[in-house]
Amino acid sequence: MKTLISVLLLSSVLFAATPNASEKLFVVERESESIAIINRGLVKSHMEKMHNMNHGIIKFDGEDGYLISRDGYVVRFDPMTEKVLNEYKTSKSAIGFVIGKNYVAVANYDDKSVDILTRDLKPIDKIVTGSKNVGIKIYKDMLIFAQMDSDKVSVLKNENAGKGLPKFKPYKEFNVGKMPFDAMIKDHTYIVGFFLSKSFGVIDLDTMKYSEIKVTAKDNKPVLKVPHFGFWSLSDDKTFIPAVGDNAVMVYDKEFNFIKNIEMQGLPVFTSLSPDKKYLAVTFSGKDFPTIQIVDTKTLKILKTFTFKGKVLHLRWSNIDEYLYVSVNGQGNKRDQNKVNVINTKEWYLEREIFNIKHPSGIFIYQTDDKKQ
């Protein structure tokens, strides 16, 4: 009996000593200038007075959290204490940002510039471009962004790489398609989309070679326009693109050869790939706003359809649990439907609903271990 008790005590000590990963959800409350924080399945608190959070974006790097607001504020906060540490207004309208090892770079719409800040948001440089700037990315010691008004992609190089605060200088500039509006980066490849060209541009950042790829769908029909890359999903061997103006998700191979259209319930807006890349969650616009559909990425068949009361504005897969988090925004006479729904992705059912959230939209996850909480 003593031996059994000793084993149990030892097991409990070992278990207690092993850090368990957990996730805190930071949910943008788009109409309230606030963020709801969900911890262990419940709304723990709210971060208030976070400026205009329509299309607010949050990113994490190490123990730092950053957000940009629609009205041009960059805010640094502690994800554990949820306290604001610094803030800086770059412009009247900021659209995107990236976090480097010792800097933060912000692409601005309104004053047509790119701001380079320290990690604690002190200004280093303001690079005036004369254009709305989008699609900002980092590759090695380079900063890459697209100039929406100038039909260009600029590559800047950090002349002080590894020597202290960055000093970015023009390195290469590419004339690209008409009105670049979004971009993504995969390994050494920068991919930029256009509003007015039925194609997308590809830059090899190792060789500095540019090429333009025409995108076609079924029967070699041109795509009306390339949707925002935040809505694309790239697996190891497939690329999933929501069709614009068609009830389909287009599937390409990694060389952008067309495979097939997956017929969907409505007009797809957003595709999100699960961490294991086995499933694709798809959201819709219009009358199908309340619906999401789950696609099996191997068979390319629809596995499950969920419909909620309210508009689905965003979703996010857990990285450590078998959950899909869905922000459901209730409007008009459905204001009581503001919540985050939690879908069990092992058995595919609505497991629970999280309330006390004001008009939720973007969901952003900070992963930590329980010993810090």
Order of alpha helices (4+ residues) and beta strands (2+ residues): alpha-beta-beta-beta-beta-beta-beta-beta-beta-beta-beta-beta-beta-beta-beta-beta-beta-beta-beta-beta-beta-beta-beta-beta-beta-beta-beta-beta-beta-beta-beta-beta-beta
